[in-house]
Amino acid sequence: MNYRFSGRMGRVPESFLAELFRVSAVPRVISFAGGLPGSAYIDVTGIRDAAREVFAEDGRKALQYTTTDGYLPLREFIADRYRRRLGLPATPEEIQIVNGSQQCLDLVAKIFLDPGDAVGMERPGYLGAIEAFSLYEPVVHPVPLEEDGPNLGAFESVVRKHVPKFFYGIPNSQNPSGTTYSQEKRRGVAEVLEGTGTVFYEDDAFGELFFDGQPRPPVKRYLPDQTVISGSFSKIVAPGMRIGWIFAPVPVLREFNVAKQAADLHSNFLCQVILHRYLATHDLDAHVRKISAVYGRHCRLMCDLLDDLMPSGMTHTNPEGGMFMTAALPSGVSSMEVFREGVKEGVAVLPGVPFYVNGGGEGTIRLNFSAAGEEEIAEGMHRLARVMRRLA
Ligand SMILES: Cc1ncc(COP(=O)(O)O)c(C=O)c1O
C-alpha cells in the first residue's frame, strides 16, 4: 500500500526522540538526555489512597463522560492557586483542563494558525513546541534567548515586522536552557506586545520549581487580556496522569473548547477526580518545596562537576529552577559526536540541534538534572568528562 499521507507530515522536523528512547533504555547508560521528573518523588501511596476513596465514594460518576472544560473543583483549585501564589485574579471560567500542557501546544496552534502564518518563539526553543506547531505549517521567527530572557530588540523587530499570531515563551526555567526571564524583560515583552495583534503564549511548565521557593511574576500580570498561560501537574504531581490546563481570556477559551471537544471530548475524568481528591487531602506546597530542594541540589552538583571536570572552553547555564540546563561545548566539538561517544561510555546527553529552528545548536547539549539521583549524576559527569577530554 502506498499510503498517501498529508503534505504537512512530511514537513515535521525529523524527530531525534526515537533514537534517544532506544539509547536511554539501555540499562547501563546514565541518561541526562530525557525530561522525566524524579520518579522517587511521585507520591504513589497518596495517589493510591485518593483513588481508593474516589472509587469507594462515587466511582460510577468518576467513570462517566464529563464536560469538555473539565472537573469544576479541579479548575477552582487551579484558579485559587493563581490568586494565592501569583496574585492573578483567576476564575474557574478562565481555566480548562487538558491532557498535559503538551495538548495546549497543539490546540493553541490549531485555533490560531493557518499555513504560512507567523509565530515567534525563543531560540533555542522547546522541541515539543516546535514539533506541535510545525503540523500547522507556520513560519517560525526565532528570537535569541539571552541570560535574562529574549533579546528585546530582536523581539520587537519580529513583532513589528511579522505581527506573529502568538509568541511562545517559557519565562520560568526554560527548556532547554534553564533560563529565567528577569523582571525587566517580562515587563519589556509585555510593553512591546501591548496593543499589537500578537498573543503571548506563556508556557509555565516549571514555574513551581524555583529552588528558592519564590514564584516569579508571570508576563500575564502585565498583559492580562493578551496572554494565555499553560500549566501542568506533570512536574509537581505525576506526568502519567496527563493533567494540565490552559488559563486564558474567555474569547480564546471558547475557540479552544471547540477544538478540544473535536479532538477528544474531554480529558480523562477519572484522573481529574483522583487528582483533585489527592490535592484536597495532601499539602501540595510542602511536596513542591521538597522536589524543588532536591532538584536544586542536583543542579548545583551538576554545575560544580561541569566546572571541575570538563575541559576549558565548556560553559553552562546556571538555572534558578526547573529540570534542565544547557552546556556549550568547546569550539569544534560537535554535540552529535558527544552523543555517540557518550553512549559508548555509558552516558546520554541531548544534542542541542532539535531546539533550533532554521539550523544551529551543533555546539550545545541539553542536560537534565531531575531524573538521575546524586550518585548517578556524579558517575555520569565523570563519564561525560572522559568523553569530552577525548573530543576536545
Ligand atoms: C516547556 C514544556 N512545556 C510543556 C511540556 C509538556 O508537559 P506535559 O504535557 O506533561 O504537561 C513540557 C514537557 O517536558 C515542557 O518541557
The ligand as a MOL file (V3000), in Angstrom:
LIG
                    3D

  0  0  0     0  0            999 V3000
M  V30 BEGIN CTAB
M  V30 COUNTS 16 16 0 0 0
M  V30 BEGIN ATOM
M  V30 1 C 8.3140 23.5180 28.3460 0
M  V30 2 C 7.4000 22.3670 28.3460 0
M  V30 3 N 6.1120 22.5490 28.0350 0
M  V30 4 C 5.2350 21.5480 28.0160 0
M  V30 5 C 5.6300 20.2620 28.3260 0
M  V30 6 C 4.6000 19.1770 28.2770 0
M  V30 7 O 4.3960 18.6060 29.5220 0
M  V30 8 P 3.0230 17.9620 29.9700 0
M  V30 9 O 2.2350 17.6610 28.7420 0
M  V30 10 O 3.4000 16.7330 30.6960 0
M  V30 11 O 2.3440 18.9880 30.8320 0
M  V30 12 C 6.9620 20.0070 28.6590 0
M  V30 13 C 7.4320 18.6510 28.9830 0
M  V30 14 O 8.5360 18.4180 29.3950 0
M  V30 15 C 7.8670 21.0770 28.6590 0
M  V30 16 O 9.1570 20.9060 28.9600 0
M  V30 END ATOM
M  V30 BEGIN BOND
M  V30 1 1 1 2
M  V30 2 1 2 3
M  V30 3 2 2 15
M  V30 4 2 3 4
M  V30 5 1 4 5
M  V30 6 1 5 6
M  V30 7 2 5 12
M  V30 8 1 6 7
M  V30 9 1 7 8
M  V30 10 2 8 9
M  V30 11 1 8 10
M  V30 12 1 8 11
M  V30 13 1 12 13
M  V30 14 1 12 15
M  V30 15 2 13 14
M  V30 16 1 15 16
M  V30 END BOND
M  V30 END CTAB
M  END
